Amino acid sequence: MNAPARPKRRHYWVYGLLVILFVLHHDFMFWDLAVNVAGLPIGLAYDMVYTVICACTWGLVILLCWPSELETFADAGDEEGAP
């Protein structure tokens, strides 16, 4: 049997970033803080910035960690002719 493929080294920092985002998702530091940022409560502003960072992170995950075997498999199926 073949051993399962080990992730490349560049994947490890992406995994670390996902763990950091998981920890930062619980914005307990702003629960009792009554501060406005650009006219928005700090908790809402934090969630908006967090959402943009998560979207960029998932873009990196797709760019760096997406298995290329899936793409070659899908492209090979297109050459045979689909109904």
C-alpha positions in Angstrom: 0.0 0.0 0.0 1.0 3.5 -0.6 1.5 5.8 2.4 -0.8 8.8 2.5 0.7 11.9 1.0 2.2 14.3 3.6 1.2 17.9 3.3 3.8 20.3 1.9 5.6 22.6 4.2 3.8 25.6 2.9 0.5 24.1 4.2 1.7 24.2 7.9 1.6 28.0 8.1 -1.9 28.0 6.6 -3.0 25.5 9.2 -1.5 27.8 11.9 -3.3 30.8 10.5 -6.6 28.9 10.6 -6.0 28.0 14.3 -5.3 31.7 15.0 -8.5 32.8 13.2 -10.4 30.2 15.3 -9.1 31.7 18.5 -9.7 35.3 17.3 -13.3 34.4 16.3 -14.3 34.6 20.0 -14.0 38.3 20.4 -14.4 38.3 24.2 -12.1 41.3 24.5 -14.8 43.7 23.1 -17.9 42.5 25.1 -17.8 45.2 27.7 -16.1 47.9 25.7 -18.4 50.8 24.6 -16.2 52.4 22.0 -17.2 53.5 18.5 -15.0 53.0 15.5 -16.0 55.0 12.4 -19.5 55.3 13.9 -19.9 51.6 14.5 -19.7 49.7 17.8 -16.2 48.1 18.2 -17.6 44.6 18.2 -19.3 45.2 14.8 -16.2 46.8 13.3 -14.1 43.9 14.6 -16.5 41.4 13.0 -16.4 43.2 9.7 -12.5 43.2 9.6 -12.5 39.6 10.8 -14.8 38.6 7.9 -12.5 40.2 5.3 -9.5 38.5 6.9 -11.3 35.1 6.8 -12.2 35.6 3.2 -8.6 36.3 2.3 -7.4 33.4 4.3 -9.8 31.0 2.5 -8.5 32.4 -0.7 -5.0 31.5 0.3 -6.2 28.0 1.4 -7.6 27.4 -2.1 -4.6 28.9 -3.8 -2.0 27.0 -1.8 -3.6 23.9 -0.5 -6.1 22.8 -3.1 -5.1 19.4 -4.5 -4.0 19.7 -8.1 -5.1 16.1 -8.7 -8.7 17.2 -8.6 -8.1 19.8 -11.3 -6.3 17.3 -13.6 -9.1 14.8 -13.1 -11.7 17.3 -13.9 -9.9 18.6 -17.0 -9.3 15.0 -18.2 -13.1 14.4 -18.0 -13.8 17.5 -20.2 -11.6 16.2 -23.0 -13.6 13.0 -23.5 -16.7 15.0 -24.2 -19.6 15.7 -21.8 -23.3 15.3 -22.8 
